[in-house]
Amino acid sequence: MVNKILSPDRQGLAEERLAAPDVHHEPHGFSDRFALGFTKLLRFSADTFFAKRYGHRAIVLETVAAVPGMVGATIQHLTCLRRMKDDDGWIRTLMEEAENERMHLMTFIEVAKPTYFERLVIQIAQAVFYVGFFLLYLVSARTAHRVVGYFEEEAVISYTLYLKEIDEGRSPNVPAPEIAKHYWKMAPDATLRDVVLVVRADEAHHRDVNHGFASSLNGEAIDHGLAAPYPAHAAEIRA
């Protein structure tokens, strides 16, 4: 589901989704509108608190973004055990997503060096979001995945703005952290700009996969192979 090989035509369609940061799933029904409204509320809060401090924004948002995959994988795992059925690859995909988002966090901690106050905000945000998302997934897995899809839409936009800040010289294009160069198999001279590009590509892939999961739970036929391409990752987290 994650590393599907596509025909050249379908690969081109997937890459178009990666190149267009304004990809948006139009909401249909109350579930989608709730998910979009909740996402916009969190986006407003992030904009108010962090403004254009994109490195610090990334730290807080990534610690929240790493929660849904693990919550979803846990509940899917228990559901499959109770119902004695196969998971169709969802559990592995969601756990890999959680690990990927955690690596985003570890990378930006090296870049932004959060203060003790920001670390406290991270702990509070994660605790509140974990409980809320767990309950939401129990009530409506479809809505939960749609929330993540919209989260990732906003993440793609945020990282696109971060790239603009770097390209226009308002954020320093520092060397990429060693943990990032290992995880994404980057060149020795990779920079922060290169890191933001692969992180944005990760988020675009998560966006399409989670919107696909939500639509699948709504009974729609989904082609997960058209998700934006996933950057190559190291098999082992640390060298």
Residue pairs with C-beta under 8 A, 6 or more apart in sequence:
1 89
1 90
1 92
1 93
1 209
1 224
2 92
2 93
2 96
2 205
2 209
2 230
3 230
4 224
4 225
6 14
6 225
6 226
10 225
10 226
11 229
13 226
14 225
14 226
14 227
14 228
14 229
15 228
15 229
17 23
17 204
17 208
17 226
17 227
17 228
18 201
18 204
18 205
18 228
18 229
21 156
21 157
21 160
21 200
21 204
22 157
23 153
23 156
23 204
23 207
23 208
23 228
24 153
25 32
25 146
25 149
25 150
25 153
25 211
27 33
27 35
27 36
31 140
31 142
31 143
31 146
32 143
32 146
32 214
34 143
35 143
35 146
35 147
35 149
35 150
35 214
36 146
36 150
38 147
38 150
39 147
39 150
39 151
39 153
39 154
42 151
42 154
43 154
46 57
46 60
46 61
46 158
50 56
50 57
50 60
52 161
52 165
52 170
53 112
54 158
54 159
54 161
54 162
54 165
54 171
55 108
55 111
55 112
55 162
55 171
56 112
56 114
56 118
57 158
58 104
58 105
58 108
58 111
58 112
58 158
58 159
58 162
58 199
59 105
59 108
59 109
59 112
59 114
59 118
59 122
60 118
60 121
60 122
60 125
61 155
61 158
62 101
62 102
62 104
62 105
62 108
63 105
63 122
63 125
63 126
64 125
64 126
64 129
65 101
65 104
65 151
65 152
65 155
66 98
66 101
66 102
66 104
66 105
67 98
67 126
67 129
67 130
67 133
68 94
68 97
68 98
68 133
68 137
68 144
68 147
68 148
68 151
68 210
69 94
69 95
69 96
69 97
69 98
69 99
69 100
69 101
70 94
70 95
70 98
71 130
71 133
71 134
71 137
71 144
72 90
72 94
72 137
72 141
72 144
72 145
73 90
73 91
73 94
73 95
73 98
75 134
75 137
75 138
75 141
76 87
76 90
76 91
76 94
77 87
77 91
80 86
80 87
80 91
90 213
93 209
97 206
97 209
99 237
100 202
100 206
100 233
101 202
101 206
103 179
103 180
103 183
103 233
103 237
104 199
104 202
106 179
107 177
107 179
107 180
107 183
107 195
107 199
110 177
110 179
110 180
111 174
111 177
111 192
111 195
114 122
133 144
133 147
136 143
136 144
136 147
137 144
141 217
142 214
142 217
142 218
143 214
145 210
145 211
145 213
145 214
145 217
146 210
146 211
146 214
148 206
148 210
149 207
149 208
149 210
149 211
149 214
152 203
152 204
152 206
152 207
152 210
153 207
155 200
155 203
155 207
156 200
156 203
156 204
156 207
159 196
159 199
159 200
159 203
160 200
162 171
162 196
163 193
163 196
163 197
163 200
165 171
166 172
166 173
166 192
166 193
166 196
167 193
171 192
172 192
173 191
173 192
173 193
174 191
174 192
175 189
175 190
175 191
175 192
176 186
176 190
176 191
176 192
176 194
176 195
177 195
178 239
179 238
180 186
180 190
180 195
180 198
181 187
181 188
181 190
182 234
182 238
182 239
183 233
183 234
183 237
184 195
184 198
184 231
184 232
184 233
184 234
185 232
185 233
185 234
186 194
186 195
186 198
187 194
198 231
201 228
201 229
201 230
201 231
202 230
202 231
204 228
205 227
205 228
205 229
205 230
207 228
208 224
208 226
208 227
208 228
209 224
209 227
212 222
212 223
212 224
212 227
215 222
216 222
